[in-house]
Amino acid sequence: MIHAFVVIWSGLAYSAIALGQGTVEVGGETVYFARYLSTGW
């Protein structure tokens, strides 16, 4: 069951990036923080 959750969570994070969300400007650079939401498992 947890495996399905991980796949869904990652898919949502990458979908957010594709839709222009999950990013922040730091020092003139774009950081895609949504990409790192699944780290720490």
C-alpha positions as CSV (number, residue, x, y, z in Angstrom):
1,M,0.0,0.0,0.0
2,I,2.8,2.4,0.8
3,H,4.3,1.8,-2.6
4,A,1.2,3.2,-4.3
5,F,1.2,6.3,-2.0
6,V,4.9,7.0,-3.0
7,V,4.1,6.8,-6.7
8,I,1.0,9.0,-6.4
9,W,2.8,11.6,-4.2
10,S,5.7,11.8,-6.7
11,G,3.3,12.1,-9.6
12,L,1.5,15.0,-7.9
13,A,4.8,16.7,-7.2
14,Y,6.0,16.5,-10.8
15,S,2.5,17.5,-12.0
16,A,2.8,20.6,-9.9
17,I,6.1,21.4,-11.5
18,A,4.6,20.9,-14.9
19,L,1.8,23.3,-14.1
20,G,4.2,26.0,-12.9
21,Q,3.9,25.4,-9.1
22,G,6.4,24.0,-6.7
23,T,9.2,26.5,-7.6
24,V,10.8,29.4,-5.9
25,E,13.3,32.0,-7.0
26,V,16.5,32.1,-5.0
27,G,19.3,34.5,-6.0
28,G,17.9,34.7,-9.6
29,E,17.8,30.9,-9.9
30,T,14.7,28.7,-10.1
31,V,14.6,26.0,-7.4
32,Y,12.1,23.2,-8.0
33,F,11.4,22.4,-4.4
34,A,8.5,20.1,-5.2
35,R,11.0,17.7,-6.7
36,Y,12.4,17.1,-3.2
37,L,9.2,16.5,-1.3
38,S,9.5,12.8,-1.4
39,T,13.1,12.8,0.0
40,G,13.4,11.8,3.6
41,W,11.5,8.6,3.3
